[in-house]
Amino acid sequence: MTDATKTAPSSSRSPEYRLAVGALAGLRQDLFRDAFAYRPLPTMRTDGPVSRRLPARIRPYAAWIPHAMVALAAVLVYSVAPVSDSGMGAVLTGILPAAAILMTLMRPVGAWWFSLATTPFIAVIAHTSDGWPWTDSSFLSHITVMTVVAVRTRPRAAAWMWACTAAYGVFAEVFMGSGAYGSDLPQMLFFSALTLVTVSLVHIRREAKHEVSVQRTVTAIERDKRTLLEERTTIARELHDVVAHHMSVVAIQAEAAPYRVENPPPELEQAFVTIRENAVAALTELRRVLGVVRAEDYEAPDAPQPTLGDLDRLIANVRETGLDVEKVVTGAVRELPQGVELSAYRIVQEALSNTLRHAPGATARVEVGYVLGGLGLRVVNGPAKGLVKPSPGAGHGITGMRERVTMLDGEMTTEETADGGYEVTVFLPVASASEPTGGQE
């Protein structure tokens, strides 16, 4: 028999049949499977908006409020139990409903079965005109049990409990009722449905909020990853020009070196040829890798990548927008590796852009420090002033700065200042510094 033949009967079933089978499977899972399993009611969290306001000595006891409420409901049900002629009957008509409520603290689904199973016995023992098939105590007990179970399970289980309760009520009316008492089945179905629908709506709302929170978290993580990738791609594009320039210089110098020496030995000529070939191959691979990360609309810049020598032009452009910027340079100005100068320029540029967006009308101060072993940067701005509202921005600025600092094995700190401004401090290490080429500004 082939697989298609085996699956043919099940696939030919009607949609109604498959729906019924699925419903019965849900009933079995919710009310029959491990119905009497031990599932203690957990304590309540004490970090909520209300419980946090409680005194520290009382807060640990607040975690047991759900248990206390269930116990209070059990006492209330026991107090409204009908009085029977026999002493044992009076005890049972109060204890059995109260026990069903207390049972929800440990075995919730089993408590519902216990409540449903003891309902006819309580009605027979009571011999009162409270109603049929539920007495006052069993009526309150059964609704309380269904409410607690619905809170502890899920809306589908609440629907099955209500349906089974309705089925039992109809069966008791038709086959067990004597007609001597008025039926309280409509009241049971109405009040239980009202309670279970309310609990189910709270459940659904809570699950929806949880799913939205999870989705927001996932979206935020994906957005951060995408932002990080975009920043790294931008850095790779910018550094391409710097690295390509050095590799081109190496290739040209290696090609011209043999002509600078009179009668160079063949070994030296071959060494320079190998150097040039390796430089050209590395440059080719570099361009190929850049082609992978380059966007379709990316165009290589015509001008060389900026350095710290272009900071004055950058600050002048920023001042034209209305931002008062002060520049301070300390230490002996010297030439740094182009990658360090490019990253330092971009960090200052992004920090000033953040000031324009988040603190319009504020003043800013740019400090560039040439220190032993590296370069120090500090960009600090004051609080926003005027009537212009800050722009929220895209949140990429700090990420881009951190990526540039991490790439150069540097350190970066960001923090708010005492006057409500913001400060960005960066140190970029330089392994080998050249001799000073200028004075101090």
C-alpha positions as CSV (number, residue, x, y, z in Angstrom):
1,M,0.0,0.0,0.0
2,T,1.5,3.3,-1.0
3,D,1.6,6.5,1.1
4,A,-1.0,8.2,-1.0
5,T,-3.4,5.3,-0.4
6,K,-2.8,5.5,3.3
7,T,-3.5,9.2,3.5
8,A,-6.5,9.1,1.2
9,P,-9.2,8.2,3.8
10,S,-8.1,11.0,6.2
11,S,-7.8,13.6,3.5
12,S,-11.3,12.7,2.1
13,R,-13.0,13.6,5.4
14,S,-15.4,16.5,5.5
15,P,-14.4,19.8,7.1
16,E,-17.0,19.3,9.7
17,Y,-15.5,15.9,10.7
18,R,-12.0,17.4,11.0
19,L,-13.4,20.3,13.0
20,A,-15.1,17.9,15.4
21,V,-12.0,15.8,15.8
22,G,-10.0,18.9,16.5
23,A,-12.5,20.0,19.1
24,L,-12.5,16.7,20.9
25,A,-8.7,16.7,20.9
26,G,-8.8,20.2,22.5
27,L,-11.3,18.9,25.1
28,R,-9.1,15.9,25.9
29,Q,-6.0,18.1,26.3
30,D,-7.7,20.8,28.4
31,L,-9.9,18.8,30.8
32,F,-8.7,15.2,30.7
33,R,-5.0,15.0,30.2
34,D,-3.2,15.2,33.6
35,A,-6.4,16.7,35.1
36,F,-5.3,15.9,38.7
37,A,-1.6,16.9,38.2
38,Y,-0.1,18.8,41.0
39,R,0.1,22.5,39.9
40,P,0.5,24.8,42.9
41,L,-0.7,28.3,42.5
42,P,2.4,30.5,42.2
43,T,2.8,33.6,44.4
44,M,2.0,37.0,43.0
45,R,4.8,39.3,41.8
46,T,5.5,42.2,44.1
47,D,7.1,44.5,41.6
48,G,3.9,45.9,40.2
49,P,2.8,49.5,40.3
50,V,0.7,49.0,43.4
51,S,2.7,46.4,45.3
52,R,5.9,48.5,45.0
53,R,4.2,51.2,47.1
54,L,3.7,48.9,50.0
55,P,6.1,49.0,53.0
56,A,9.0,46.6,52.8
57,R,7.8,44.6,55.8
58,I,4.4,44.0,54.2
59,R,5.5,43.4,50.6
60,P,6.6,39.7,51.1
61,Y,3.1,38.9,52.5
62,A,1.4,40.6,49.5
63,A,2.7,37.8,47.3
64,W,0.1,35.5,49.0
65,I,-2.9,37.7,48.2
66,P,-4.3,35.3,45.6
67,H,-4.1,32.3,48.0
68,A,-5.8,34.4,50.7
69,M,-8.6,35.4,48.3
70,V,-9.3,31.7,47.4
71,A,-9.3,30.8,51.0
72,L,-11.7,33.6,51.8
73,A,-14.0,32.4,49.0
74,A,-14.0,28.9,50.5
75,V,-15.0,30.3,53.9
76,L,-17.8,32.4,52.3
77,V,-19.2,29.3,50.5
78,Y,-19.1,27.2,53.7
79,S,-21.0,29.9,55.5
80,V,-23.9,29.9,53.0
81,A,-24.2,26.1,53.0
82,P,-27.8,24.8,53.6
83,V,-28.6,23.3,57.0
84,S,-29.4,19.6,56.7
85,D,-31.4,17.4,59.1
86,S,-28.4,15.2,59.9
87,G,-25.2,16.6,61.4
88,M,-23.0,14.8,58.8
89,G,-25.1,16.1,55.9
90,A,-24.7,19.7,57.2
91,V,-21.0,19.2,57.3
92,L,-20.8,17.7,53.8
93,T,-22.9,20.4,52.2
94,G,-20.4,23.0,53.4
95,I,-17.2,21.2,53.3
96,L,-17.4,19.7,49.8
97,P,-17.9,23.0,48.0
98,A,-15.3,24.7,50.1
99,A,-12.9,21.8,49.5
100,A,-13.4,22.2,45.7
101,I,-12.4,25.9,46.0
102,L,-9.3,25.1,48.1
103,M,-8.4,22.4,45.6
104,T,-7.8,24.9,42.9
105,L,-4.7,26.0,44.7
106,M,-3.0,22.7,43.9
107,R,-4.9,20.8,41.2
108,P,-7.1,23.4,39.3
109,V,-8.6,21.1,36.6
110,G,-9.2,18.3,39.1
111,A,-10.9,20.8,41.3
112,W,-13.4,21.5,38.6
113,W,-14.1,17.8,38.1
114,F,-14.5,17.4,41.8
115,S,-17.0,20.4,42.0
116,L,-19.0,19.0,39.1
117,A,-19.1,15.4,40.5
118,T,-20.1,16.5,44.0
119,T,-22.9,18.8,42.9
120,P,-25.7,16.1,42.7
121,F,-24.7,14.6,46.1
122,I,-24.8,18.0,47.8
123,A,-28.3,18.7,46.2
124,V,-29.6,15.3,47.5
125,I,-28.1,15.7,51.0
126,A,-29.4,19.2,51.4
127,H,-33.1,18.5,50.8
128,T,-33.8,22.2,50.5
129,S,-35.7,24.4,48.1
130,D,-32.6,26.3,47.1
131,G,-32.9,25.0,43.5
132,W,-31.9,22.2,41.3
133,P,-29.3,21.0,40.4
134,W,-27.2,23.5,42.4
135,T,-27.7,24.6,46.0
136,D,-26.6,28.1,47.1
137,S,-23.2,26.8,48.3
138,S,-22.5,24.6,45.3
139,F,-23.7,27.3,43.0
140,L,-21.2,29.8,44.3
141,S,-18.5,27.2,44.6
142,H,-18.8,26.0,41.0
143,I,-18.6,29.5,39.6
144,T,-15.6,30.3,41.8
145,V,-13.9,27.1,40.8
146,M,-14.4,27.8,37.1
147,T,-13.2,31.4,37.5
148,V,-10.0,30.3,39.2
149,V,-9.4,27.5,36.7
150,A,-10.0,29.9,33.8
151,V,-7.5,32.4,35.3
152,R,-4.9,29.6,35.7
153,T,-5.4,28.0,32.3
154,R,-6.6,29.5,29.0
155,P,-9.8,30.7,27.3
156,R,-10.3,27.4,25.5
157,A,-10.5,25.5,28.8
158,A,-13.0,28.1,30.1
159,A,-15.2,27.4,27.1
160,W,-15.1,23.7,27.6
161,M,-15.9,24.0,31.3
162,W,-18.9,26.1,30.5
163,A,-20.1,23.7,27.8
164,C,-19.7,20.6,30.1
165,T,-21.5,22.5,32.9
166,A,-24.4,23.2,30.6
167,A,-24.5,19.6,29.5
168,Y,-24.6,18.4,33.1
169,G,-27.3,20.9,33.9
170,V,-29.5,19.7,31.0
171,F,-28.9,16.1,31.9
172,A,-29.8,16.7,35.6
173,E,-32.9,18.6,34.6
174,V,-34.1,15.9,32.2
175,F,-33.1,12.7,34.0
176,M,-32.5,13.6,37.7
177,G,-34.9,16.5,38.4
178,S,-38.0,15.8,40.4
179,G,-39.8,19.0,39.6
180,A,-40.1,19.9,43.2
181,Y,-37.6,22.7,43.0
182,G,-37.1,25.6,40.6
183,S,-34.3,25.2,38.1
184,D,-31.3,27.4,38.6
185,L,-29.6,26.2,35.4
186,P,-30.3,29.5,33.5
187,Q,-28.7,31.5,36.3
188,M,-25.7,29.2,36.4
189,L,-25.1,29.5,32.7
190,F,-25.6,33.3,32.6
191,F,-23.4,34.2,35.6
192,S,-20.7,31.6,34.7
193,A,-20.6,32.8,31.1
194,L,-20.3,36.4,32.2
195,T,-17.5,35.6,34.5
196,L,-15.6,33.3,32.1
197,V,-15.9,35.8,29.2
198,T,-14.5,38.5,31.4
199,V,-11.6,36.3,32.5
200,S,-11.0,35.2,28.9
201,L,-10.9,38.8,27.6
202,V,-8.3,39.7,30.3
203,H,-6.3,36.6,29.2
204,I,-6.5,37.5,25.5
205,R,-5.5,41.1,26.2
206,R,-2.6,40.0,28.4
207,E,-1.4,37.6,25.7
208,A,-1.7,40.2,23.0
209,K,0.4,42.7,25.1
210,H,3.0,40.0,25.6
211,E,3.1,39.1,21.9
212,V,3.4,42.8,21.0
213,S,6.2,43.2,23.6
214,V,8.0,40.2,22.2
215,Q,7.6,41.5,18.6
216,R,8.9,44.9,19.6
217,T,11.9,43.3,21.2
218,V,12.6,41.2,18.1
219,T,12.1,44.2,15.9
220,A,14.4,46.3,18.0
221,I,17.1,43.7,17.9
222,E,16.8,43.3,14.2
223,R,16.9,47.1,13.7
224,D,20.0,47.3,15.8
225,K,21.7,44.5,13.8
226,R,20.7,46.3,10.5
227,T,22.0,49.6,11.8
228,L,25.2,48.0,12.9
229,L,25.6,46.4,9.5
230,E,24.9,49.7,7.7
231,E,27.5,51.5,9.8
232,R,30.1,48.9,9.2
233,T,29.4,49.0,5.5
234,T,29.8,52.8,5.5
235,I,33.1,52.5,7.3
236,A,34.3,49.9,4.8
237,R,33.4,52.2,1.9
238,E,35.2,55.1,3.4
239,L,38.4,53.1,4.4
240,H,38.5,51.7,0.9
241,D,39.9,54.9,-0.5
242,V,42.5,55.1,2.3
243,V,43.7,51.5,1.9
244,A,43.5,51.6,-1.9
245,H,45.7,54.7,-1.9
246,H,48.4,53.0,0.2
247,M,48.3,49.9,-1.9
248,S,48.6,51.9,-5.1
249,V,51.6,53.8,-3.7
250,V,53.3,50.4,-2.8
251,A,52.7,49.1,-6.3
252,I,54.1,52.2,-8.0
253,Q,57.1,52.4,-5.7
254,A,57.9,48.7,-6.2
255,E,57.7,49.1,-10.0
256,A,60.0,52.2,-9.9
257,A,62.5,51.0,-7.3
258,P,64.7,48.9,-9.7
259,Y,65.3,52.0,-11.9
260,R,66.6,53.9,-8.9
261,V,69.5,51.5,-8.4
262,E,72.3,51.1,-11.0
263,N,72.7,47.6,-12.2
264,P,70.4,46.0,-9.6
265,P,70.9,42.2,-9.0
266,P,68.3,40.0,-10.5
267,E,67.1,38.8,-7.1
268,L,66.3,42.4,-6.1
269,E,64.4,43.0,-9.3
270,Q,62.4,39.8,-8.8
271,A,61.6,40.9,-5.2
272,F,60.2,44.2,-6.4
273,V,58.2,42.5,-9.1
274,T,56.7,40.1,-6.4
275,I,55.9,43.1,-4.2
276,R,54.2,44.9,-7.0
277,E,52.2,41.8,-8.0
278,N,51.1,41.2,-4.4
279,A,50.0,44.8,-4.0
280,V,48.0,44.8,-7.3
281,A,46.4,41.5,-6.3
282,A,45.5,42.8,-2.8
283,L,44.1,46.0,-4.4
284,T,42.0,43.9,-6.8
285,E,40.6,41.7,-3.9
286,L,39.9,44.8,-1.9
287,R,37.8,46.3,-4.7
288,R,36.0,43.0,-5.2
289,V,35.1,42.8,-1.5
290,L,33.9,46.4,-1.6
291,G,31.6,45.5,-4.5
292,V,29.9,43.1,-2.2
293,V,29.0,45.6,0.5
294,R,28.5,48.6,-1.9
295,A,24.9,49.6,-2.4
296,E,23.5,49.8,-5.9
297,D,23.2,53.6,-5.8
298,Y,26.7,54.1,-4.2
299,E,29.1,56.4,-6.1
300,A,32.7,56.6,-5.1
301,P,33.5,60.1,-3.9
302,D,35.6,62.3,-6.2
303,A,37.4,64.1,-3.4
304,P,39.8,62.4,-1.0
305,Q,38.5,61.3,2.4
306,P,38.6,64.0,5.1
307,T,41.2,64.3,7.8
308,L,41.6,66.3,11.0
309,G,43.0,69.1,8.8
310,D,39.4,69.6,7.5
311,L,37.9,70.1,10.9
312,D,38.0,73.9,10.6
313,R,35.9,73.7,7.4
314,L,33.4,71.4,9.1
315,I,33.1,73.7,12.2
316,A,32.6,76.7,9.9
317,N,29.7,74.9,8.1
318,V,28.2,74.0,11.5
319,R,28.4,77.5,12.7
320,E,26.5,78.7,9.7
321,T,23.5,76.6,10.9
322,G,23.5,78.6,14.1
323,L,25.4,76.3,16.4
324,D,28.1,78.1,18.5
325,V,31.1,75.8,18.3
326,E,34.5,76.3,20.0
327,K,37.5,74.3,18.9
328,V,40.5,73.6,21.2
329,V,43.7,71.7,20.1
330,T,46.2,70.6,22.7
331,G,49.5,68.8,22.3
332,A,51.9,68.7,19.5
333,V,50.0,68.4,16.2
334,R,51.4,65.6,14.1
335,E,50.4,63.5,11.2
336,L,48.5,60.4,12.1
337,P,47.5,57.3,10.0
338,Q,44.8,58.2,7.5
339,G,42.4,55.6,9.0
340,V,42.7,57.3,12.4
341,E,42.3,60.8,11.0
342,L,39.2,59.8,9.0
343,S,37.6,58.1,12.0
344,A,38.4,61.1,14.2
345,Y,36.8,63.5,11.7
346,R,33.7,61.3,11.3
347,I,33.3,61.0,15.1
348,V,33.4,64.8,15.5
349,Q,31.1,65.3,12.6
350,E,28.5,62.9,14.0
351,A,28.8,64.3,17.5
352,L,28.1,67.8,16.2
353,S,25.2,66.5,14.1
354,N,23.7,64.9,17.2
355,T,24.0,68.3,18.9
356,L,22.1,70.0,16.1
357,R,19.4,67.4,16.3
358,H,19.0,66.9,20.0
359,A,20.1,70.2,21.5
360,P,19.2,73.0,19.1
361,G,20.4,76.4,20.3
362,A,23.0,74.9,22.5
363,T,26.8,75.6,22.5
364,A,29.4,73.0,21.7
365,R,33.1,72.5,22.4
366,V,35.4,70.3,20.4
367,E,38.7,69.3,22.0
368,V,41.4,67.5,20.1
369,G,44.3,66.3,22.1
370,Y,47.5,64.9,20.6
371,V,48.8,62.7,23.5
372,L,51.5,60.1,23.8
373,G,50.3,56.9,22.2
374,G,47.2,58.2,20.5
375,L,44.6,60.9,19.9
376,G,42.0,62.1,22.4
377,L,38.7,63.6,21.3
378,R,36.0,65.3,23.5
379,V,32.8,66.8,22.1
380,V,30.5,68.4,24.8
381,N,27.4,70.4,24.3
382,G,25.1,72.3,26.7
383,P,21.3,71.9,27.0
384,A,18.9,72.8,24.3
385,K,17.8,76.4,24.2
386,G,15.1,78.4,22.4
387,L,11.8,77.3,21.0
388,V,13.0,74.8,18.5
389,K,12.1,71.2,19.4
390,P,14.8,68.5,19.4
391,S,14.6,66.0,16.5
392,P,14.4,62.3,17.6
393,G,16.9,61.1,15.1
394,A,17.4,57.6,13.8
395,G,19.6,56.3,16.6
396,H,22.6,55.5,14.3
397,G,25.0,58.2,15.5
398,I,26.3,56.6,18.7
399,T,26.4,53.1,17.0
400,G,28.5,54.5,14.1
401,M,30.9,56.2,16.5
402,R,31.3,53.1,18.6
403,E,32.0,51.0,15.5
404,R,34.8,53.3,14.4
405,V,36.3,53.3,17.9
406,T,36.1,49.5,18.2
407,M,37.7,49.1,14.8
408,L,40.8,51.0,16.0
409,D,40.8,49.3,19.4
410,G,40.0,52.6,21.1
411,E,37.8,53.6,24.0
412,M,34.6,55.7,24.0
413,T,32.3,57.0,26.8
414,T,29.1,58.9,26.5
415,E,27.2,60.5,29.3
416,E,25.0,63.4,30.3
417,T,26.6,66.4,31.9
418,A,25.5,68.1,35.1
419,D,23.9,71.0,33.3
420,G,21.7,68.8,31.1
421,G,24.0,68.6,28.1
422,Y,25.9,65.6,26.6
423,E,29.5,64.6,26.4
424,V,31.3,62.2,24.0
425,T,34.9,61.2,25.0
426,V,37.1,59.1,22.7
427,F,40.6,57.8,22.7
428,L,42.2,56.4,19.6
429,P,45.5,54.6,20.1
430,V,48.3,55.1,17.6
431,A,51.0,52.4,17.6
432,S,53.8,54.5,16.0
433,A,53.5,58.3,16.0
434,S,55.5,60.4,13.6
435,E,57.5,63.5,14.6
436,P,55.6,66.7,15.4
437,T,54.9,68.7,12.3
438,G,53.3,71.8,13.7
439,G,52.7,73.9,16.7
440,Q,50.0,74.1,19.3
441,E,46.7,75.8,18.6
